[in-house]
Each structure stands twice: as structure tokens, then as C-alpha cells.
Amino acid sequence: MKILIMGAGKMGSFFCDLLTSEHEVAIYDTCKDRLRFTFDALRFTGLDEVDAFAPDLLINAVTVKYTIQAFEAVLPHLPSRCIISDIASVKTGLPEFYASQPHPFVSTHPMFGPTFASLSNLSNENAIIISEGDHLGKVFFRDLYNRLHLHVCEYTFAEHDRTIAYSLTIPFASTLVFGSIMKHQDAPGTTFKRHLAIAHGLMSEDDYLLQEILFNPFSTAQIDAIMQRLAELKSIIEQRDTVAMKRFLDAVRDNIK
């Protein structure tokens, strides 16, 4: 299969390395410096080069801010049979975009961002495949993710957004609040250092990505839940209520089993 990857960032390069052993791969990026570290693949810096390559599958791996813009730029250079796909963690606007296009599409979300995951060992990581996508496209990505030993779930676009609001908004919001009130510690404890490492990793992400994840329409309900639990915990602490604290801690332990 001929596969074109748009974007030679961390995830684009990861997919390029992963696919070149079995497919004919080309990778496109407007920044030539990023292409220096891609091997065993054609390197494109101009979209006119895509015409002759005539890919069967396009994997859009540009930063989430420019996902749709990148699609719009490359579409005139793709054969009609080409399956277009994205790996964006934020699907805002994509259902409407795909519905307006004649190309078959597949949308997935590999939930192992390079900030925290070890890309050499993904056996404990997850991926989401959007159910509305093209059957052959879904088969391709399911096979690929299974070979990486990922746990694969299939959700609709709406189910994906609800899941991301829960699995990303809660830790992101909690980490942002932690970082916003953090003060330098001369002798930090182990728990503090671990939270700090998570905060550093989160803040290395693209601002637009963080913004779009938190702006998910399902996020406010998760923020409300955090605030409700914080208010409950604050009241327990103020009243030094040992019985209520034990009940609260037991509930937490049940949740994280």
C-alpha cells in the first residue's frame, strides 16, 4: 500500500518508522529540518510531489490546530480512491468535514502521546477507532494497533468526545490547578516530585491542544464533579470529621481498583 503521512513531528515520524517495513511510505512536512530524521521513506516538501505518488491512504499527523487546514491543502492532489485519515486527539469539526468530502475516511485516536508513553513498549496503552469510518480503513488501523498490542476500542465521534472529556479533562484540569498554586520546595517529597514531573510533561504539550481538549463540550461536567468533590473534602478537613474522611478514602480506593 502507498501511504502518505502529513507531518514529521513525533507521531508522524513514529508512524513513518512503523509502516516503512511493509508499505511504500512518503512523508510530507513544510519544515525540511524535520525530514532529516526520517528514513526508508520518500521525503516531500511540496504538495505537487503527492500527485505522482498517488497514495492509497493519507495519515494526517499534523498538530491538531492545523488538521483540517492540512486536509484542505492536500485533497486536490489525492486520487479519488485514497482513504483520508486523522489521528487527532481532538475531533472538533472533523465529523462535519468528513461528511462534506467524497473520499472514504477513517478517524482514530492513538492514546499514547509521546510525552508520557514509551513508544517502544505500548502494551499498556489504548487506541480508539471511530465507528463511522470506512470499513477497510478501520481494518487497517485495527490490525496495526493490534500488532502494537494496544487495547482497541471502537466509539462513535460523540462517544469519543465524552470519553476524552473524562480521561483527559480530569487529569489535565487537576494538573493545571496543581501547577497554578505550586511553590518551590527545597525538600520535595516523592509524591510532590511525581506530580511535578506530570505537570512538566503536560506543559510541554501544544497550548492549542490543551485548550481544545479542555474546551470539549463535555468538559464542564467533569470540572463540576472535581469542584464538588473538592468542596466535600474541604468541609471534611475543616470539621476534622474522621468518620467522613474514612468514608471518603474508602470511596476513592473503590474507584481506583
C-alpha positions in Angstrom: 0.0 0.0 0.0 1.1 3.5 -0.7 0.8 5.7 2.4 1.3 9.4 2.7 2.0 10.8 6.1 1.4 14.6 6.7 3.6 16.0 9.5 7.0 14.8 10.5 6.6 15.6 14.2 6.8 12.9 16.9 3.7 11.0 16.0 4.2 11.4 12.2 7.7 10.1 12.5 6.6 7.3 14.7 4.0 6.1 12.1 6.6 6.5 9.4 9.1 4.2 11.2 6.3 1.8 11.9 5.0 1.4 8.4 8.0 1.6 6.1 8.9 -2.1 6.6 5.7 -3.3 4.9 4.4 -0.3 2.8 5.7 2.3 0.4 5.7 5.4 2.6 6.1 9.1 1.8 6.2 11.8 4.5 5.4 15.4 3.9 6.3 18.4 6.0 6.8 22.1 5.3 9.9 22.1 7.6 12.8 20.4 5.8 14.7 20.1 9.1 12.1 17.6 10.5 12.5 15.4 7.5 16.2 14.9 8.2 15.3 12.2 10.8 13.0 10.1 8.6 14.4 7.1 6.9 13.3 4.5 4.4 10.6 6.8 3.2 10.2 9.4 0.4 10.5 12.9 1.8 8.2 15.5 0.3 8.4 19.3 0.9 5.9 20.3 -1.8 2.4 19.0 -2.4 3.0 18.7 -6.1 5.1 15.7 -5.3 2.0 13.9 -4.0 0.4 13.8 -7.4 2.9 11.3 -8.8 3.0 9.3 -5.6 -0.8 8.7 -5.7 -1.3 7.4 -2.2 -3.9 4.8 -1.2 -4.1 6.1 2.4 -3.4 9.5 3.9 -2.5 9.7 7.6 -2.9 13.3 8.7 -0.5 13.7 11.7 -0.1 17.5 11.8 -0.7 19.3 15.0 -4.4 19.4 15.9 -4.7 23.2 15.2 -4.0 22.6 11.5 -5.6 19.2 10.9 -8.5 20.4 8.7 -6.3 23.0 7.0 -3.8 20.3 6.1 -6.6 18.2 4.7 -7.9 21.0 2.5 -4.4 21.7 1.2 -3.7 18.1 0.1 -7.1 17.0 -1.1 -6.6 18.3 -4.7 -3.5 16.1 -5.0 -5.1 12.8 -3.9 -6.7 10.2 -6.2 -10.4 9.6 -5.6 -9.8 6.2 -4.2 -7.5 7.5 -1.4 -8.7 6.9 2.1 -8.1 10.0 4.3 -7.5 9.6 8.0 -6.5 11.6 11.1 -5.0 10.6 14.4 -6.1 13.7 16.2 -6.9 13.6 19.9 -9.5 16.4 19.4 -12.2 15.6 16.8 -13.8 19.1 16.8 -15.1 19.9 13.3 -13.9 16.6 11.8 -17.3 14.8 11.6 -18.7 17.8 9.5 -15.5 17.9 7.4 -15.6 14.3 6.5 -19.3 14.4 5.7 -18.5 17.1 3.1 -15.9 15.0 1.3 -16.2 12.3 -1.3 -13.2 10.4 0.0 -13.6 7.4 2.3 -12.3 8.3 5.7 -11.2 6.7 8.9 -10.5 8.5 12.2 -8.6 7.1 15.1 -7.0 8.3 18.3 -3.9 6.5 19.5 -4.0 7.4 23.2 -0.2 7.1 23.8 1.1 10.6 23.3 4.9 10.8 23.1 5.1 13.0 26.2 4.3 10.2 28.7 4.2 6.9 26.8 7.2 4.8 25.9 6.8 4.3 22.1 8.9 1.2 22.3 6.5 -0.6 24.6 2.8 0.2 24.2 1.3 -3.0 25.6 -0.4 -1.0 28.4 -1.7 1.7 26.1 -5.0 2.3 24.3 -6.4 3.4 20.9 -9.8 4.5 19.8 -11.2 3.8 16.3 -14.2 5.9 15.2 -17.0 3.6 14.2 -18.4 5.9 11.4 -15.3 5.4 9.3 -14.6 3.4 6.2 -14.6 -0.4 6.8 -11.2 -1.1 5.0 -9.7 1.9 6.8 -10.8 0.6 10.2 -9.5 -2.9 9.4 -6.1 -1.4 8.5 -5.8 0.6 11.8 -7.2 -2.2 13.9 -4.6 -4.6 12.5 -1.9 -2.0 13.1 -2.9 -1.3 16.6 -3.3 -4.9 17.5 0.3 -5.6 16.3 1.4 -2.9 18.8 -0.5 -4.8 21.5 -2.8 -1.9 22.1 -6.2 -2.2 23.7 -8.5 -1.0 20.9 -12.0 0.4 21.5 -14.5 1.5 18.8 -16.6 4.6 19.5 -18.7 7.0 17.6 -17.5 10.6 17.3 -19.9 11.6 20.1 -18.8 8.7 22.4 -15.1 9.6 21.7 -15.7 13.2 22.9 -17.4 12.1 26.1 -14.6 9.6 26.8 -11.9 12.2 26.2 -13.7 14.6 28.5 -13.4 12.0 31.2 -10.0 10.5 30.5 -8.1 13.8 29.6 -10.1 16.7 31.1 -10.0 15.4 34.7 -6.2 14.8 34.8 -5.4 17.9 32.7 -7.5 20.2 34.9 -6.2 18.7 38.1 -2.6 19.1 37.0 -3.2 22.6 35.8 -4.6 23.6 39.2 -1.7 21.9 41.0 0.8 23.8 38.8 -1.0 27.1 39.2 -0.6 27.1 43.0 2.7 25.2 43.2 5.6 26.8 45.1 9.3 25.9 45.0 10.2 23.2 47.5 13.7 22.8 48.9 13.0 19.3 50.1 10.1 17.9 48.0 8.5 14.6 48.9 8.2 11.7 46.4 4.5 12.4 45.7 5.2 16.0 45.1 8.0 15.2 42.6 5.8 12.8 40.7 3.1 15.4 40.4 5.7 17.9 39.3 7.0 15.6 36.6 3.5 15.1 35.3 3.0 18.9 35.3 6.2 19.5 33.3 5.2 16.8 30.8 1.7 18.4 30.4 3.1 21.9 29.9 5.4 20.7 27.2 2.3 20.0 25.1 1.0 22.4 22.5 -1.1 25.1 24.0 -3.8 24.8 21.3 -4.1 21.0 22.1 -4.6 21.7 25.8 -7.1 24.4 25.0 -9.2 22.2 22.6 -9.3 19.3 25.0 -10.5 21.5 27.8 -13.0 23.2 25.5 -14.6 19.9 24.8 -18.4 20.5 25.3 -18.4 17.6 27.8 -15.6 19.0 29.9 -17.6 21.3 32.1 -19.5 18.4 33.7 -16.2 16.9 34.7 -14.9 20.2 36.1 -18.1 20.4 38.1 -17.5 16.9 39.5 -14.0 17.9 40.6 -15.2 21.1 42.3 -18.0 19.2 44.1 -15.5 16.6 45.4 -13.1 19.3 46.5 -15.8 21.2 48.3 -16.7 17.9 50.1 -13.1 17.2 51.0 -12.6 20.8 52.2 -15.6 20.5 54.5 -14.4 17.2 56.0 -11.0 18.7 56.6 -12.4 21.9 58.2 -14.6 19.8 60.5 -11.8 17.3 61.2 -14.5 14.6 60.7 -12.6 11.3 60.9 -15.7 9.2 60.1 -16.4 11.2 56.9 -12.7 11.1 55.9 -12.6 7.3 56.3 -15.7 7.1 54.1 -14.2 9.4 51.5 -10.9 7.5 51.4 -12.7 4.2 51.1 -14.7 5.5 48.2 -11.5 6.6 46.5 -10.0 3.2 46.9 -13.1 1.6 45.4 -12.9 3.9 42.4 -9.3 3.1 41.6 -9.4 -0.6 41.9 
